[in-house]
Every structure is written in structure tokens, then in C-alpha cells.
Amino acid sequence: MSIFSSMETTGSALTAQRLRMDVVSSNLANIDTTRAKKVNGEWEPYRRKTVTLTAQDSGSSFSSYLNAAIGNSDRSTGRGVKVTSINEDTETDFKLVYDPTDPDADQDGYVKTSNVDSLKEMTNLMSSTRSYEANVTAFNANKSMLSKALEIGK
């Protein structure tokens, strides 16, 4: 375990939460987009995107082999998080809005709009912002502890 491993862990969390905030911002910016991409010759509204995060394993690093050799493999520390994928939400249906004057309206006057729910997105934004702030606090505390450890040698 390196002296900087906690900073690496916190750094990976900061990067992941920042990407999560960017995806939420994109969802909110495209909440009224009715022509995001063409599917089978028809325009489809913007689909909500979600971020999947997973824990980074220690992989094949020297420390993981060393811990396994001395029998401490169950005490290995995590290495942070990584973004596994950014997926489109295909489970939630598009919203139908009655507006017969819209050029994208069907023969009944309904327009398909995105499946983005602003309340859900704002909740996700608040969650990712709080996680980001918590990781900044942890990073600064670690930096302070390392600085104090260096002062001991003076």
C-alpha cells in the first residue's frame, strides 16, 4: 500500500462523480429534444443516459500478489471506482404531449418527448455533488495528514 493510495482512490472517485454530473447536465439540457437521432428513418427523442460505476480491483499489482502470498488477501484495500459504462435508459417510455401544431406530432396530434424526469435528474445531481464534496474533503484531510507527517522529520 503506497502512501499516496488514498489520494489515488479519492482522485478516481472525483473523476467518476464529475462525469456523473456531466451526464446529468446533458440529460437536463436535452429534456425538450424531440429529434436526437434517426432510428429506422424516424426521428427519436433524446433518451436519458445513466452512468454505471464499479469498484476498481487491485488487479495484478505487486501488492495484490504479495498480500495473497502472505495470506492477507482478504484485507486488501480498494483502489477507487471506475466508470464501467454510460447507458441509455430504454426501460422508461417517452412522454407523449398533445401539441397538434408541432411538426413532430403524429396523426393524433401527440409529440414524443424525451424520457428525462427533471426531479430524478436534480436528485442525481445533488447526490453526485455531495459525493464530490465529500471526496474533496477526504482528499484535503489526507493532504493535511501527509503534510503533518513530513513536519515530524524537521
N, C-alpha and C positions, 0 to 999 in steps of 0.2 A: 504494500500500500504506500503510495507516494505521498509526500507532504502536500502536494497540490491536487490529490484525487478528489477532495471535497469541492474544490473550485471547478474541476472538470465536470463533476456531477451537477453542480449548480449552473454552470455555463450551458450544459446541454438542456437543462430544464428551461432556462431563459430563452434559448433559441426555439425550443418547441412551443412555448407559450406565446412567443412573438408571432410565430407562424400561425398559431391558432387564432390570435387576434386579427391577423391579416385576412384569414379566410372568413371570419365573422364579418369583417368590414366589407369584404367583397360581396357576401350574401346580402348585407343591408343595402349596399349600393345598387344591387341588381334586383331589388324587391319588386319593381314595376316593369322589368324587362320581359316583353312578350315574344321577342324574336332573338333567342340566344343562339340556336343552331338549327340546321335543317336535318330532319330525320324523315327518310322516305319521301323527299320532295315537299314536306310540310314543315313550317316553322314551329319550333317547340320553345316554350318559355324557359327561362333560367331555372335550373334545378339547384336546390340548396346543396352546399358542399359541407362535408364533415371531415374532421381530422382524427386519425387513429394514432394514438401514442402507445408505445410499448417500452418495457424496461430493456435497457441495453445489458446484455450479459457480459460477463468478464471475458468470454471468448477464449481464445487460445493465447492469452498473455502469459508471460513467465510467472507472474504472481499466482495465476489460477492453477498452473501446473505445480508450483511449489506448495500451495495450500492443499492440493489434492494429495501430494506425496507425504506431507506430514499429518494428514488426517484432519485438516481444518477446512475442508471444502464446504461444510455447512455454515461456516462463519464468514464466507466471502462477502465482501461489500458490493453494493450495486455500482454501476457505472453511469447512472443517469437514465435519461429517457431519449427515445428517438422517435421521429415521425415515421410510422410504417406506411401510411397511405393517406391520400386525400380522395374521398369517395363522394359520388353524387348520391343524394337521398332519393332512391327510386321507390321507397315504400309509401311516401306521402304523396297523395294525389295533388294535381294542380288545382288551384281555386278557379271557380267559374264566376265571372262578374257580368251582369247584364248591362251591355252597352252596345245597342244596335248601330250606333254611329261610328264605332271603331272599325278601322279597315281590317283588323284581325278577327272580327266577330264571325261566328258561324251563321248558318241559315236561320237559327232561332234567336240570334242577337247576343249570344254569350261569347265572352272572350276568356280564353285560358290565360291565367296569370301564374306567376311563379309560386312554388310551394314553400316560400320563405315565410316564417312566422316571426314578426319583429319582436314579440315578447320573448320567445325562445332564444333568439339571437342576442338580445340585450342581456339575458341571463347568462348565456355563454360568454359574452364579452366581459361581464362583471367577474365571472369565475376565473377566466384566464388572466384578467388584470390583477386580481387578488393573488393568484398563484405567482405571477410575475413579480409582484411587490414582495411577497414572502421570500422568493428566491434571491432578490436583490438584498434583502435584509440578512439572509443567511450568508451570502457572499461577502457582504461588508463585515459581518461578525467574524468570519473566518479570516479575512484580510487583517482585521484588528488583532486577532489572536496570533497570527503569524508575525505581525509586526512586534507585538509584545515579546514573543519568543526570541526574536532577534535582539531585542534590547537587553535580554538577560545576559548575553555574552559580553556586554560592554563593561 
